[in-house]
Amino acid sequence: MKAWLNSVCWNLAVALGFVEPPRLQPIPVRAERDKVAARRR
């Protein structure tokens, strides 16, 4: 019950603009040129 209430309060705060929604950080993806450079070493 407490977890559900916490989730509802958090969603309400995000909806009203009190809290910024958490942003997922993008996962860095190595480019093709990095693979080629790694083979040359």
C-alpha distance matrix in Angstrom:
0.0 3.8 5.5 5.1 6.1 8.5 9.8 10.5 12.2 14.1 15.3 16.4 18.2 19.9 21.0 22.4 24.2 22.9 22.0 24.1 22.5 22.9 26.2 26.9 30.2 32.8 34.0 37.7 39.9 43.4 46.2 49.0 51.4 49.5 49.9 53.6 53.9 52.3 54.8 57.7 56.8
3.8 0.0 3.8 5.4 5.1 6.0 8.5 9.9 10.5 12.1 14.2 15.2 16.3 18.2 19.8 20.9 22.3 20.5 19.5 21.8 20.6 20.9 24.3 25.2 28.3 31.2 32.5 36.1 38.6 42.0 44.9 47.9 50.1 48.0 48.6 52.3 52.4 50.8 53.5 56.2 55.2
5.5 3.8 0.0 3.8 5.5 5.0 6.1 8.6 9.9 10.4 12.2 14.1 15.2 16.4 18.2 19.9 21.0 19.5 17.9 19.7 18.0 17.9 21.2 21.8 24.9 27.7 28.9 32.6 34.9 38.4 41.2 44.1 46.5 44.4 45.0 48.7 48.9 47.2 49.9 52.7 51.8
5.1 5.4 3.8 0.0 3.8 5.4 5.1 6.2 8.6 9.8 10.6 12.2 14.2 15.3 16.4 18.3 19.9 19.0 17.8 19.6 17.7 18.3 21.5 22.3 25.8 28.3 29.8 33.5 35.7 39.3 41.9 44.8 47.2 45.4 46.0 49.6 50.1 48.6 51.2 54.0 53.3
6.1 5.1 5.5 3.8 0.0 3.8 5.4 5.1 6.1 8.5 9.9 10.5 12.2 14.2 15.2 16.4 18.2 16.9 16.3 18.7 17.5 18.6 22.1 23.5 26.9 29.7 31.5 35.1 37.6 41.2 43.7 46.8 49.0 47.2 48.1 51.7 51.9 50.6 53.3 56.0 55.2
8.5 6.0 5.0 5.4 3.8 0.0 3.8 5.5 5.1 6.1 8.6 9.8 10.5 12.2 14.1 15.3 16.4 14.7 13.5 15.8 14.8 15.5 19.1 20.6 23.8 26.8 28.6 32.2 34.8 38.3 41.0 44.1 46.2 44.3 45.3 48.9 48.9 47.6 50.5 53.0 52.2
9.8 8.5 6.1 5.1 5.4 3.8 0.0 3.8 5.5 5.1 6.1 8.5 9.8 10.5 12.1 14.2 15.3 14.4 12.9 14.5 12.7 13.5 16.9 18.2 21.6 24.4 26.3 29.9 32.3 35.9 38.4 41.5 43.7 42.0 42.9 46.5 46.7 45.5 48.3 50.9 50.3
10.5 9.9 8.6 6.2 5.1 5.5 3.8 0.0 3.8 5.5 5.2 6.1 8.6 9.9 10.4 12.2 14.2 13.6 13.1 15.1 13.7 15.4 18.7 20.5 24.0 26.7 28.9 32.5 34.8 38.5 40.8 43.8 46.1 44.6 45.6 49.1 49.4 48.4 51.2 53.8 53.3
12.2 10.5 9.9 8.6 6.1 5.1 5.5 3.8 0.0 3.8 5.5 5.1 6.1 8.6 9.8 10.5 12.2 10.8 10.7 13.4 12.9 14.9 18.5 20.7 24.0 27.0 29.4 32.8 35.5 39.1 41.4 44.6 46.7 45.1 46.3 49.8 49.8 48.9 51.8 54.2 53.6
14.1 12.1 10.4 9.8 8.5 6.1 5.1 5.5 3.8 0.0 3.8 5.4 5.1 6.2 8.6 9.9 10.6 9.4 8.0 10.2 9.4 11.1 14.7 16.9 20.2 23.3 25.7 29.0 31.8 35.3 37.7 41.0 42.9 41.3 42.6 46.1 46.1 45.2 48.2 50.5 49.9
15.3 14.2 12.2 10.6 9.9 8.6 6.1 5.2 5.5 3.8 0.0 3.8 5.5 5.1 6.1 8.6 9.8 10.1 9.0 10.4 8.9 11.2 14.4 16.6 20.2 22.8 25.4 28.8 31.3 34.9 37.0 40.1 42.3 41.0 42.2 45.6 45.9 45.1 48.0 50.4 50.0
16.4 15.2 14.1 12.2 10.5 9.8 8.5 6.1 5.1 5.4 3.8 0.0 3.8 5.4 5.0 6.1 8.5 8.7 9.2 11.4 11.0 13.9 17.0 19.7 23.1 25.8 28.6 31.9 34.4 38.1 40.0 43.3 45.3 44.1 45.5 48.7 48.9 48.4 51.3 53.6 53.2
18.2 16.3 15.2 14.2 12.2 10.5 9.8 8.6 6.1 5.1 5.5 3.8 0.0 3.8 5.5 5.2 6.1 5.1 5.7 8.6 9.3 12.2 15.5 18.5 21.6 24.6 27.5 30.6 33.4 36.9 38.9 42.3 44.1 42.7 44.4 47.6 47.5 47.0 50.1 52.2 51.7
19.9 18.2 16.4 15.3 14.2 12.2 10.5 9.9 8.6 6.2 5.1 5.4 3.8 0.0 3.8 5.5 5.1 5.9 4.9 6.1 6.0 9.4 12.3 15.4 18.5 21.3 24.4 27.4 30.1 33.6 35.5 38.8 40.7 39.5 41.1 44.3 44.3 44.0 47.0 49.1 48.7
21.0 19.8 18.2 16.4 15.2 14.1 12.1 10.4 9.8 8.6 6.1 5.0 5.5 3.8 0.0 3.8 5.5 7.8 8.2 9.1 8.8 12.5 14.8 17.9 21.1 23.5 26.6 29.7 32.1 35.7 37.3 40.5 42.5 41.6 43.1 46.2 46.5 46.3 49.2 51.3 51.2
22.4 20.9 19.9 18.3 16.4 15.3 14.2 12.2 10.5 9.9 8.6 6.1 5.2 5.5 3.8 0.0 3.8 5.7 7.9 9.7 10.9 14.5 17.0 20.4 23.3 25.9 29.2 32.0 34.7 38.2 39.7 43.1 44.8 43.9 45.7 48.7 48.7 48.6 51.7 53.6 53.4
24.2 22.3 21.0 19.9 18.2 16.4 15.3 14.2 12.2 10.6 9.8 8.5 6.1 5.1 5.5 3.8 0.0 3.8 5.5 6.7 8.7 12.3 14.5 18.1 20.7 23.4 26.8 29.4 32.2 35.6 37.1 40.6 42.1 41.1 43.1 46.1 45.9 45.9 49.0 50.8 50.5
22.9 20.5 19.5 19.0 16.9 14.7 14.4 13.6 10.8 9.4 10.1 8.7 5.1 5.9 7.8 5.7 3.8 0.0 3.8 6.8 9.5 12.5 15.3 18.8 21.2 24.3 27.5 30.2 33.2 36.5 38.4 41.9 43.3 42.0 44.1 47.1 46.7 46.5 49.7 51.5 50.9
22.0 19.5 17.9 17.8 16.3 13.5 12.9 13.1 10.7 8.0 9.0 9.2 5.7 4.9 8.2 7.9 5.5 3.8 0.0 3.8 6.3 8.8 11.8 15.2 17.7 20.9 23.9 26.7 29.8 33.1 35.1 38.7 40.1 38.6 40.6 43.7 43.3 43.0 46.2 48.1 47.4
24.1 21.8 19.7 19.6 18.7 15.8 14.5 15.1 13.4 10.2 10.4 11.4 8.6 6.1 9.1 9.7 6.7 6.8 3.8 0.0 3.8 6.3 8.6 12.2 14.5 17.5 20.8 23.3 26.4 29.7 31.5 35.1 36.5 35.2 37.2 40.3 39.9 39.7 43.0 44.7 44.2
22.5 20.6 18.0 17.7 17.5 14.8 12.7 13.7 12.9 9.4 8.9 11.0 9.3 6.0 8.8 10.9 8.7 9.5 6.3 3.8 0.0 3.8 6.3 9.6 12.6 15.4 18.5 21.5 24.3 27.8 29.7 33.1 34.8 33.6 35.3 38.4 38.4 38.0 41.1 43.1 42.8
22.9 20.9 17.9 18.3 18.6 15.5 13.5 15.4 14.9 11.1 11.2 13.9 12.2 9.4 12.5 14.5 12.3 12.5 8.8 6.3 3.8 0.0 3.8 6.5 9.4 12.6 15.4 18.4 21.4 24.8 27.0 30.5 32.2 30.6 32.3 35.5 35.4 34.8 37.9 40.0 39.5
26.2 24.3 21.2 21.5 22.1 19.1 16.9 18.7 18.5 14.7 14.4 17.0 15.5 12.3 14.8 17.0 14.5 15.3 11.8 8.6 6.3 3.8 0.0 3.8 6.3 9.2 12.3 15.1 18.0 21.5 23.5 27.0 28.6 27.2 29.0 32.1 32.1 31.7 34.8 36.8 36.5
26.9 25.2 21.8 22.3 23.5 20.6 18.2 20.5 20.7 16.9 16.6 19.7 18.5 15.4 17.9 20.4 18.1 18.8 15.2 12.2 9.6 6.5 3.8 0.0 3.8 6.3 9.0 12.2 14.9 18.5 20.8 24.1 26.0 24.4 25.9 29.2 29.3 28.7 31.6 33.9 33.5
30.2 28.3 24.9 25.8 26.9 23.8 21.6 24.0 24.0 20.2 20.2 23.1 21.6 18.5 21.1 23.3 20.7 21.2 17.7 14.5 12.6 9.4 6.3 3.8 0.0 3.8 6.4 9.1 12.2 15.5 17.9 21.4 23.0 21.2 23.0 26.2 26.0 25.5 28.6 30.6 30.2
32.8 31.2 27.7 28.3 29.7 26.8 24.4 26.7 27.0 23.3 22.8 25.8 24.6 21.3 23.5 25.9 23.4 24.3 20.9 17.5 15.4 12.6 9.2 6.3 3.8 0.0 3.8 6.2 8.9 12.3 14.4 17.9 19.7 18.2 19.9 23.0 23.1 22.8 25.8 27.9 27.8
34.0 32.5 28.9 29.8 31.5 28.6 26.3 28.9 29.4 25.7 25.4 28.6 27.5 24.4 26.6 29.2 26.8 27.5 23.9 20.8 18.5 15.4 12.3 9.0 6.4 3.8 0.0 3.8 6.3 9.7 12.5 15.7 17.6 15.8 17.0 20.4 20.6 19.8 22.7 25.0 24.8
37.7 36.1 32.6 33.5 35.1 32.2 29.9 32.5 32.8 29.0 28.8 31.9 30.6 27.4 29.7 32.0 29.4 30.2 26.7 23.3 21.5 18.4 15.1 12.2 9.1 6.2 3.8 0.0 3.8 6.5 9.3 12.8 14.2 12.3 13.9 17.2 17.1 16.6 19.7 21.7 21.6
39.9 38.6 34.9 35.7 37.6 34.8 32.3 34.8 35.5 31.8 31.3 34.4 33.4 30.1 32.1 34.7 32.2 33.2 29.8 26.4 24.3 21.4 18.0 14.9 12.2 8.9 6.3 3.8 0.0 3.8 6.3 9.5 11.5 10.0 11.1 14.3 14.9 14.5 17.1 19.4 19.8
43.4 42.0 38.4 39.3 41.2 38.3 35.9 38.5 39.1 35.3 34.9 38.1 36.9 33.6 35.7 38.2 35.6 36.5 33.1 29.7 27.8 24.8 21.5 18.5 15.5 12.3 9.7 6.5 3.8 0.0 3.8 6.7 8.2 6.2 7.6 10.7 11.1 10.9 13.6 15.7 16.2
46.2 44.9 41.2 41.9 43.7 41.0 38.4 40.8 41.4 37.7 37.0 40.0 38.9 35.5 37.3 39.7 37.1 38.4 35.1 31.5 29.7 27.0 23.5 20.8 17.9 14.4 12.5 9.3 6.3 3.8 0.0 3.8 5.4 5.4 7.0 9.2 10.2 11.1 13.2 15.0 16.3
49.0 47.9 44.1 44.8 46.8 44.1 41.5 43.8 44.6 41.0 40.1 43.3 42.3 38.8 40.5 43.1 40.6 41.9 38.7 35.1 33.1 30.5 27.0 24.1 21.4 17.9 15.7 12.8 9.5 6.7 3.8 0.0 3.8 5.4 5.3 6.5 8.8 10.0 11.1 12.9 14.9
51.4 50.1 46.5 47.2 49.0 46.2 43.7 46.1 46.7 42.9 42.3 45.3 44.1 40.7 42.5 44.8 42.1 43.3 40.1 36.5 34.8 32.2 28.6 26.0 23.0 19.7 17.6 14.2 11.5 8.2 5.4 3.8 0.0 3.8 5.4 5.0 6.1 8.5 9.9 10.7 12.7
49.5 48.0 44.4 45.4 47.2 44.3 42.0 44.6 45.1 41.3 41.0 44.1 42.7 39.5 41.6 43.9 41.1 42.0 38.6 35.2 33.6 30.6 27.2 24.4 21.2 18.2 15.8 12.3 10.0 6.2 5.4 5.4 3.8 0.0 3.8 5.4 5.0 6.1 8.7 9.9 10.9
49.9 48.6 45.0 46.0 48.1 45.3 42.9 45.6 46.3 42.6 42.2 45.5 44.4 41.1 43.1 45.7 43.1 44.1 40.6 37.2 35.3 32.3 29.0 25.9 23.0 19.9 17.0 13.9 11.1 7.6 7.0 5.3 5.4 3.8 0.0 3.8 5.4 5.1 6.4 8.9 10.3
53.6 52.3 48.7 49.6 51.7 48.9 46.5 49.1 49.8 46.1 45.6 48.7 47.6 44.3 46.2 48.7 46.1 47.1 43.7 40.3 38.4 35.5 32.1 29.2 26.2 23.0 20.4 17.2 14.3 10.7 9.2 6.5 5.0 5.4 3.8 0.0 3.8 5.4 5.2 6.5 9.1
53.9 52.4 48.9 50.1 51.9 48.9 46.7 49.4 49.8 46.1 45.9 48.9 47.5 44.3 46.5 48.7 45.9 46.7 43.3 39.9 38.4 35.4 32.1 29.3 26.0 23.1 20.6 17.1 14.9 11.1 10.2 8.8 6.1 5.0 5.4 3.8 0.0 3.8 5.4 5.2 6.7
52.3 50.8 47.2 48.6 50.6 47.6 45.5 48.4 48.9 45.2 45.1 48.4 47.0 44.0 46.3 48.6 45.9 46.5 43.0 39.7 38.0 34.8 31.7 28.7 25.5 22.8 19.8 16.6 14.5 10.9 11.1 10.0 8.5 6.1 5.1 5.4 3.8 0.0 3.8 5.5 5.5
54.8 53.5 49.9 51.2 53.3 50.5 48.3 51.2 51.8 48.2 48.0 51.3 50.1 47.0 49.2 51.7 49.0 49.7 46.2 43.0 41.1 37.9 34.8 31.6 28.6 25.8 22.7 19.7 17.1 13.6 13.2 11.1 9.9 8.7 6.4 5.2 5.4 3.8 0.0 3.8 5.5
57.7 56.2 52.7 54.0 56.0 53.0 50.9 53.8 54.2 50.5 50.4 53.6 52.2 49.1 51.3 53.6 50.8 51.5 48.1 44.7 43.1 40.0 36.8 33.9 30.6 27.9 25.0 21.7 19.4 15.7 15.0 12.9 10.7 9.9 8.9 6.5 5.2 5.5 3.8 0.0 3.8
56.8 55.2 51.8 53.3 55.2 52.2 50.3 53.3 53.6 49.9 50.0 53.2 51.7 48.7 51.2 53.4 50.5 50.9 47.4 44.2 42.8 39.5 36.5 33.5 30.2 27.8 24.8 21.6 19.8 16.2 16.3 14.9 12.7 10.9 10.3 9.1 6.7 5.5 5.5 3.8 0.0
